[in-house]
Amino acid sequence: MAGGQYGRDAERTAPPGSAPEWNEDVASALEAQLHRLQTSLQPTPEDATARQQAIARLQALLADIFPPPRSVTLVPYGSFLTGCYSHGSDLDLALTGSVTSGDVYYNVPEFDLAFYEQPLSLEEVAESGSAPLLLEELAAALEKRGAVKGRVDRGGLPARVPVIRLVEATTGVACDVCVCTRGCDVKGETMRLLQGLQPALAPLTRLVKAWAKQHDINCALRGTLNSWSLELLTVFSLQTHPGGPLLPPMWGLFGDKPPPPGHGMGPRPLQGTTTPPADALARARERCSGSARAELLPAGPAPPLPALFRWFLVSTAWIMEDWRAKAVPFVWDSSSTRVSTWLGRLHDRAYDKKPYGTLPYVALIEEPFDSGDNTARSLGTKGRNEDTLPYITWVFSHSHHTLSAVASVGDSVRALLWLFGPAALPCLGTSPASLVPYLSYGQAEHVSAAVTKALRQLCPDGPGAAEGAVKEQSDDRAASAGKVSAFRALLDAARVGSPILTLSDWRSHHACCRTRPPYVWHRIGQAEAPEPEPAAEPAEVSAARGGATVSVTGHQAAARAKPAEPGPQPGPSGNATRLRATLLTALWDEAARQGYPYIVPYPCEPPPGWRVFRGLLFSEDMVPAAELESALQEEQVGASERDAFEAHFLVDLAMLCMEITEVVDGLGAGRAGRGPPRLRRAAARRAAWQGHLWVVEAQGRALEA
């Protein structure tokens, strides 16, 4: 097969080492669960009809907005063409055709009517940099005619490829509209041809996009990967599969001769050739359906979907680690490891075109149809980026670690829940109630209660729905939390994956610990962390209780023994789940009300000079247990009010501790901004969750001091 010719870089296509194999039951469960998940992600006929109707309604307005002699049409591209879109995906549309010179050139003399009415193709408009003017005119016209819901989002007009975002009024379909560039339909048609050669490509792409969206690494505007880069990485993982290439290099679709060695690697459909893109696509269709098809097909069937997804994670994580290691500003060497789906292998070549002088890109994913373009340019250049590459690398590595550690059917439920989020819940069991034993992991009864409560909020038909759904709260905090808070509560109670779910979570953790999050937080397979030894009770607390002591021998033994699945077993869980469910809920509410800036309960080892008590961070010189016991006795708190009082007291004490140690000052209040504690907490709350880099650095300096 042509895709197997890797040349001199063949040894660089696979990372060292291999993950342990799953047993037959685990592999079967994972395959069934992932198959149900990718099936649920497929678009329905109603989704396709709604998008076709949105295109037709917008197209009908273009004749009025751009009357003759202009000729403008809308064509779809991207995931809608390839079929790898879901119900909530945006519809990518491009304006094609021609306008007049007067539509984009406003300095034309009035007497030069011939130039004013001269037709101008939209490809020339895009190349001249006048696309924002045309899109602004379109946005204003659509708003005036009531064809969109609300206002058109013009935030993407200054981008490298200008785009406007709108929601079609009748169908409610979200659309991204740009001006057509040369060969904009080549990408979608090529992906459809590759899907015809390898049926596993489409379901794997759907899983990759759902996983990337869940972990906040699929947004070019925030400095992470765009959807096209994720699709190219998925194709590359199949081209470099260790069991043999499952897809050919893309040059094999457009010609029968390998590209020559050298700087440009030969002509491509949109580079170094005079062949129109339509003729190049016609040749690709002929090769994929004619006698040359046998040369492009893989030698054997593709492995199951779980194995393909795990290979995608491990192979890409290895490449990301190489990029991350050389993206550090003080490292002289820069990575030139380029992912090339055109060649079907890695090769070393830096980009000649750079946006900021000679600064190299931190990640290099080659545009297969134009070798001078880098689809991963959204990650930035060395010294000028949003510092998102470390987080993206950690997501790939931790996801591979989580999936590879699966050792039972219950582990597969917990792993896929963290990997794909709430969307995976309907695909993991026959009903939400059937997931409770797996997610409780055989822990104490309060853990099952917390899991049941979170599932009830996430699933309309979840356990306990017959007794009545959860009442909607009217306060703004509960309204803004929604399903995200419920899902975080589920992960926390089940001890699954990691509490780091977004880029903001990553920055908050790094600001506190200055390290990458550990892999041992989750309870999956052999990766389960040993239960830490309980700290000795302070003498002040023992004296306040009259010298009574609490035996922890049974607790330690229960923590070290892995309970049988799926039946619940008695015994405490880890630090995050030893708290009473009522106390944990009260802590969440109080932490949100006072603006406590960290995850509750704190999931990792505390930074130097700090300790964790009841899931909150305190300085080592403070004894919160003694303070709490003394306050309970002084206030004579009853049993029914103990949880609410304890949560309020401890969160207030933790915030006071941060003010004393100047952590809150580091979060944004500053020495010049001293004032009442509530004002300083409000400043800390605003700064902590914005995720700016200067906030992260300031907080880190405060903790190191």
N, C-alpha and C positions, 0 to 999 in steps of 0.2 A: 504494500500500500504506500502511496506517495507520502502520506503524513508521517511515516516512520523515519524519514531521512532527516536526521537532526544535525548532521555535520559535526564540526569540531566542538560544539557546545552540548553534545549529547549527555555528558556526565553532569551537566548543570540543570537538567530538567526535573530531577526528583530530589527531594530532601533526604538526608540520611535518616536511617531508623524506620521502623514500621510500627503501627499501632496494633495492640493485641486484637485477636479475632473475637467476635461475639459468638456465644454458643447458639445452638439452633433455635431455641425458644426466643432468645433475645433478638436474633436477626429476623425471625418471622414477625415478632411483635413490632419491631421498628419499621419493617417494610410495610406492614398493614397500616400503621399509624401515619407514616409519611405519604402513602398512597392516598389515604382519605384526606389528608391535609392538602396535597397538591390538587386533588379533585375539587375540593371546596374552593380553591383559589381560581379555578377556571372560570372564564366569563360565561354567563348564561345567555340564551337567545334574547332575553329581554335587555341585557346589557348592550349587546351588539345593535339591537334595534334602536335603542335610545341614542347611541352614538351616531348611527346613520341619520336619524331624524335631526339631531343637532347640526350635523354637517349640512343637511339639506336646507334647514331654516336659515343658517348663516349664509349659505351660498346664495339663497334667494335675495338677500339684502345687498350683496356685493354689487349687483347690477345697478342698484339705485345709488349706492355710495360711490362707485367708480363707473360712471356712465361712459358710453362710447365717446371717443375711439379707444378708451381703455378696455382691457380685457383681463379681468382678475378672477381666479378660481381658487378654491380651497382644496387641498389634497391632504389626506392623513399620512402620517409616517410614524415610525417608532413602534412601540409595543402593540398598537392597534393593528398594524400590518402583520406582525409576527404572531399575534394571538396570545402573547404573554402578558396580558393585562388582567386586572381584577375589577370587581364592582366599583371600588373607590379610586381607581387609577385615573389620572388626567388623560385627556385626549389631545395628542400632539397634532397640530395642523400647521400647514405652510401655505403662504400665499404664492401662487405662481401666475405666470402670464406677463402682461406688460402694462405700463402706464405711460404718461407723457412726460417729457422733460420738465414741463412747467409744474408738475406735481411735487418735484423734489428740488428744483432749482428756482429760487425765488428772486434771483438777481438778473433774470432774463429781460433784456430791453423790450418795451412794449411793442416796438415796431418789428421785432424779429419774431413774427408769428410762426414762421416755418419751424424755427427751433423750438418754440413753445409747444407745438403740437407734434413734435418728433417722437415716435414711440421709443420707449426705453424698457428693456426687459428687467424683470425683478431680480434676476441674478446680477445684472449690472448695478442695480440699486443697492443690493447687499454689499457688493464689492466696493462701492463708492462711499459707504458709511452713512448713507441717507435712509437706511431702514427705519430708524426711530421716528423720523418725520412721518413716514407713511403709516406706521403702526399707531402713532398718536392720533392721526386723522381718523383711522378706523375705530379706535377706542371711543373717541368723542361721538362719532356717528352712531355707534351701537348703543351708547348710553342715551343719546337723544331719542332714538327709536324704541327704547324700552326692551331691547332684545337680550339684555343681560340682567342678572339679579345683583342689585347693589351697584357698586362702581367697579370699573375695570382696574385691575392692579397693574400699575405702570412701573413697579419697582425693578423689573428686569430689563428696562430699556437701556440703561448704561452698560449692560453686560457685553461680553465679547460677541455673543449671538443675541441681539436684542429680541425680547419676547414680552408679550402682554398676557396676563392671566385673567380669565373671565369665567363666569358660570352662565350657561345658556338658560334663558328664562323659563322655557317650557319644559325641557327635559331635566334640568338641574345638573347637566353634565359639565364638569370643570374642564376647561380647554386652555391649552397653551398655544398661542399663535405667534409665528415668526414669519420672516420673509425668506422665501426659498433660496437656498444656495445651490451651487452646481452639484448635481447628483445626490440630492437629499433623499431620494427613494432607494439608493443603492444599498444602504445599511439594512433596511427592513427586508428587501427582497433577498439579500444574501443570507440573512438569518433564517428566512423561510426555507431556502434551499438546504441549509445545514440541518434544519429540523427534519427535512425529508430524508437526509442521509443517516441521521441518528435520532430516532424517536425519543431517546432519553433526554435530549437537550431541552425541550420545552418544559417538562415537569421539573427538571433540575433548576432551570432559570426561574421558575415561579417560586420555588423554595428559597433560592438565594435572595431574591428581591424581598420576599416576606421576612426573612431573617434579618436582612440589612435594615429594613424599615423599623423592625422591632428594636434594634440596637442603635438607631440614630446615626447610621453611617451612610445614608443614601440621600444627601442633600448638598449639591455643589455650592449653594449660596452660603452654607455654614462651613465650607472648607473640607467637606468629606467627598466621597465618591459619587459620581453621577450614575444614572442607570445604564448608560452605554458602557461605561468602564466595568460595571459589574457583569454585564453580558459578555464582554470580551474576556474577563477573567474566568467565567464559567466555560466558555469555548476553549480557552487555553488549558484548563484542567482536563478536559476530555482529549485534547490533542496530545497531552503529555502523560496520559494514564500509564502507571507502571506495568499493567498487564498487556500493554499494546495500545497504540493510538486508536481512539474511538471516533475521531474526526480528522479529516485531512487538513493540511495547511490551506489557507484561503487562496493562495496562488493557484492551487490545483483546480479551483472552480473556473478560473478565467484563462487558463492556458495549460499546455501539456509539457512545457519546459520549465525546469527549476529556475528561479531568479539568479542572475549572475552575481558572483561576489563583487563587492565594491561598496562605494559610498552610498549610492542610491538604491542598491538592491534591485535595479531594474524598474521598468515602468509599472504603474499601477492604474486602476480604473480612473482615479481622479488626480493623477500626478504623472508627469513625464510622458504623456501620450496624447495623440490627436483623435483617438477613437472616442466617439460620443458615449456617455455612460449608458444610454439605451442599448447601443450595440454590444457593449461589454456585458450587460445583463442578459441579453439574448444569447450570447455565447455561453454564459454560465448555465442558463436553463438547458441549453442543448447538451452540455457535458453532463449535467446531473440527471438527464433523462435518456440519453442516447447510449452509444456503445462504451463511452468513457465512464459510465456510472460504476461499472464493476471495479475500476481502479480507485474510485473514491470511497467505496463502502468499507467499513471496518472488517477486520478478518474474522471476528466472532461477535457474539451477542454482548451487550453491555452488562456490567455487574448490577446488582440490585441498587435501588435508589439510595438507601442509607450509606452504602459503601461509596457511591459516587459523591454524595454530599460530604462525607468525611474526607475523601481525597481532595475535594475542592478546598476545604478548610485547611488541611495540613500543607498542601502544596502552596497555597497563597500565603499562609502564615510564614512560611520559610522565606518567601520573596519579600514580604513586608518587613521581616526582621532585618534583612540585608539593607533595605532602604532606610529603616529607622536608625540603624547603627551608624550610617554615614550621613544622616541629616543633621547631626549635632553641629551647631555653628562653629565650635572650636576644633572640629575634626577637619584636617586639611583635605583629605581625600573625599570625593563625592561619588555617589553611586552612579554607575552607567549601565546597570542591569536593566535592560529593556524587555518588557513582555511583548512579543510579536506574534499575533495570531496569523499574520500573513505568512510568516516563515514557519509557524508551528513550533517555536522554540525560543529560548532566551538568547539574547546576544548583547554584546557590550558596545554601546554607541550612545554618546551623549547627544542632546539636541542642539542644533545650531541656532534655532530661533528661541530666544528667551525674552520674557516680558520686561525684565529689569537688568539691562546690561548683560553682564557675564555671570549672573547668579544662576546656578544649575537648579533644575527641578528636583524635588525631594522624592518623587515617585514618577515612574516612566512606564506608561501603557501606550503602546504605539497605535495610532489610528491606522487600521489595516489598509485603507485606500489612499492614504497620504502620509508617507513616512516622516514628513516634517511636522506633523501635528501630534501633540501629546494629550490624550483624553483624560489623563489624571492631573492636568494642570491646576485643577481646583484645589489641590492640596498645597499649592504654593511652591515657592523656591527657597533655597537655603538662606536663612536669615530673614525671609519675608514670607511668613505663613502663619496660620492660625494654630499651629502646634496640635493638629488633629491626628497626625500620623501615629504617634505613640498609642493613642486610644484605639484607632482602627486596628493596629497590630495586636493590641491586647484582646480585642473582641474576637479576632480570628483565632488567636492562640487559645484563649479560654474556652471558646466554643468547641474547638477540637478536643481540648482536654476533657470537657464535660461529656461530649458524645462518646469519646473513647473509653471513659470510665464506666459506662453502663454495663452492669453485670447481672441484671434481673429485669423482669417485665416492669416492676415498680420503678426501677431506675430509669427505664425508657420514658415512662410517664413524666417523671420529674425533670429529666433532661430536656425533653421536647417542650415542656411548658416554659422553661427559661429561654430556650432557643427561639421560639416562635411567638411567645406571648399569649394573650387571651384568645387569639384566633385559633389556637391549637386545641383549646378545651373540648369543643364538640367532637374532635377527631381522636381523642385519647381513650374514650371509654363509651360504654353503652348509654350512660347517663352521668350527669355531674355527681350524683350521689355515689356512684361506683368508684369515683376518684378519691373519695375521702380517705379510705384506708391506705392507699398508696402515698398520698401527699402528707398524711399524718405520720407516716414512717414508723408506725407502732409506738408512738410516744404517748404521753399522758393525755388524759381526757380533755384538758384545757386546750391542747394543740388541735385535737379534732374539732373542738368547738370553734376555734379561730379559723381553721380551714373551711368549715361549713359556712361560717358567716361570710367569708370572702367569696366563696363560690356562689352563694345566694345573691350577692351583689353583681357578680360578673355574668351569671347565667340566669335568664328569666325563668327557666324551668329547673333551677338548681335545687339542692336539698333544702327542705323547709319552706318551699314556695307555697305549698298547700296551706300552711299556717298563716300566710300573708306575706306579701313582698315587703322589702325594707321601705320604710316611709322616707319620702324625700324631705331633706332638710332645707330650710329657707335661707340659711346664712351663706354668705358668699364663699367662705372657705370650702364648705362641703360641695357647693355647686361647681367650683373650679377643680376640685380633686377628681370626682367622677370615678370612672373605671380605673384610672391610673393608680389612685390610692388603694382601691380594692385589690388590684393585681399586686401591688407592692406588699400589701398585708398578707396576701396569699403566699408570696415568695418568702416572706419573713417567717411566717408560721411553719411553712413546709421545709424551710432551710434549703432552698433550691438555687442552684446556679451561683448567682452573685447579686448583691443589692445594687451593683453598678449597672444601670440600664441606659443611660444617656450620656452625652458628652458633658453635660453640666454635672452629673454625678461623678464622673471621672475627675473633673477639675476640682470638685469639692474634696474628694478623697485625697488627691495628690497634694492639695494645699495643706491638708492636715498631716499626712504621713510622709509626704515626699517620696513615696515608693509606689511601685505598681501593686494593684490589689492582689492578694494571695490567691492561689488556686484551691486551697484546702477549705474554703468556707462552705462549700456545698456538701450535701449528704448523698453522694452517688457512688455506688460500687466501692472499689478500693481507694477512691480518693477521699473517703470520709476522714475528717480530721479527728485525732484522738481527743477525748474530752479533757479540758484543762483541769488541773487540780484546783479545787475550791480554795480560795484564800482564807487564812485563819481569821476568825471573827475578832475585831478590835476589842481590846480590854475594856474600853469605855462602854461598848454595847453590852458586853457580858456583865459588867457591873450594873448597868441600868436594868438588866433583866434579872438581877438577883443571882448572878453566877450561873445561870442555866446555860447548858451547851447543847449543840445540835449535832447529832451523828450524821456523817456524810458517807460512811462506808458503803451502805447499800446504794446510794446515789452513784457513787463512782463505779461500782460494779455494773449497775444497770446501764451507765453511759458507755462503758467499754464493750458491752455485749451487743452485737447486732441482732435486733429482734427479728423474729420470723415474719414473713409477709404473707397475706396482707392484714392479718388480724391485729388489732391494737394491743399493745403490751404496756404495762405500767412502767413508770420510771421517767426521770427528767430528761429533757433534751439539752441542746447546747445553750450557750449564754443567751441567745436571742429568744428561745422558747421556754426558758425556766421561769420567766415572769408569768404571773397570773394573767389570764386573758383580759379580765376587767381592768387590771392595772396597766397592761400594755395598751389597751384602747384609750385609757385616760391619759397615758403618756403621749400618745400620738396627738390627741386633741390639744393638750396643753402645749406641746412643742410647736404645733402649728400656730396656736394663738399667740405665743410669746416670741415666735420667730427663731426658735432654736435652729442653728444652721446646719446640723448634721443629721445623718440617718439614725432613726431610733428603732430598735436598739443598735448601738454601734457594732458593726459586724466584724471588724478586724482587730488586730493587735493595736493597743493605744500607742500614740507617739511617745518618744522619750519625755519623761517628766509628767506623764498623765496616767490616770487609771480609769477603768470603766466600772460604774456602779449603777445597777438597775438600767443598764443600757445607755447611760449618759456619761459624758466625759467630765472628769474632775482632775484638778492638779493633785500631785502626789502628797503635798503637804496638807491636804484637806481630808477630813474623815467624815464623809457624808452619812455613813451609817449611824454614827454617834449623834450627829446633828439631827437626823431624822427621828431617832428614838427619843431624844430630849424634847423635840417639838411635839411629838405625839403625846408624851406624858403631860407637858405643860398645857396643851390645848384640850386635853381629855377628849380626843377624837373617838367617836363611836365606830363600831365595826362597819356600819353601812356607809360611813363617810370616809373610811380610811383610804381607799384607792384614789378618790378625787383629791383629798388633802395631800397624800404622798406624792402624786404626780405634780400638783401645783408647787409643792415645796421643793422637790428635787429639781424640776426644770428651772425654777427661779434661782435656786442655789447654783446650778450649772451656769446659767447666764451671768450671775454675779461673779462666779469664778473666772469666767472669760473676760469680764470687764476688769477685774483686779489684775489679771495677767496680761492685759492689753491686747488680747486676741480680738476683741470687738473693735478696738481702735484700729487694728490692722485690717479689719474687714471694711473700713470705710469711714468711721467716725473721725479718726485721727486725733492727735493731741490738741490741735487747734479747734476741734469740734466737740470739746467736752461739754456736757450738759446733763440734764436729768437722765436717769438710767433708761426710762421708756423711750426717750428720743434717740439715745445711742443704740438701743435694741432695734428700733425702726430703721436706723441707718444701716445696721449690720444685716438686717433682713433683706433690705433692698440690694445691698452689694453682694451678699453671699450667693444669691441665686441668679445673678446676671451672668456670671461665668466669664467675666473679663480677665485677661491674663494679668493685668496689673493687680487685680484683687488677689489672684492666686499667689503671686510672688510676695505681696505684702503679708498675707496670712502665713506663708511659709517662713518668712523672716521672723515674724512674731513668735512662732512656735520654736524655731531654732534658738532664738534668744532666751 
